[in-house]
């Protein structure tokens, strides 16, 4: 398996990364992905892709290193998705191991991610990978100003 970083503007974002990301984020379009990456890259957003031996993109991680008062410095995983057809073959494990190495090299104290409450299969995977459930995540949808 080959794991590489994908830079903004790389044509593989649309042709190879987006189809895998859409398995987790079906609302994403090529335009939205390019816009989010253009805005997020200066804030630290990065995409890492895992490629199978046949050259197909098997998994994608979107992540960033951030400073927080709670953990000082951590690698936060926005997205971690393995193509459905290759789940349970080590792709997710390889991506997490790669991200953990990146976090340690950057002096991070934590690797952190959120997972939707309905994603029980992913939760089993994270627990097998020795990630702990340490918090609840709360959210409120915001409407644009002037809308009820």
C-alpha positions, 0 to 999 in steps of 0.5 A: 500500500502506498500512502501519499499527501494530496495537494490542493489543485491536484487533479486526483482530488476529483478523479480519485479522492472524491469518489472515496470521500463521498462514501462518507460525505455524499453531499460533496461535489467536486466544486465543494471539495475544491472550495473547502480545500482552498479555504481549509489548506491555509488553516492546516487541512490536508488530505492523505490517500492510501493506494492499493497495489493496483493503483486504485485509491482505497482510503482517504483521511482529511486531517489537520494539526491544531493547537487547543487549550485542552490538549495543547497540540493535536492531530484532528481527523476530519474524515477517515474513510475506506472504500467499501469494497476493501474494508477490513483489509488493513487500509484504515489501520494503515491510514491511522498508523500513518497519521499517528506517525505524523502526529508524533513527528509534529509533537502532538499529544493526541490524535482525535476524531469525531464519529457520527452516532449512527456509524457503529461499524466505524466505532467498533473499528476505532475501539479495535484501533485502541482509540478511547471514547473521551467526550460527547460532541454537541452541535447546533445547525446555524441558519444564515443571518436573517433567516428564521 
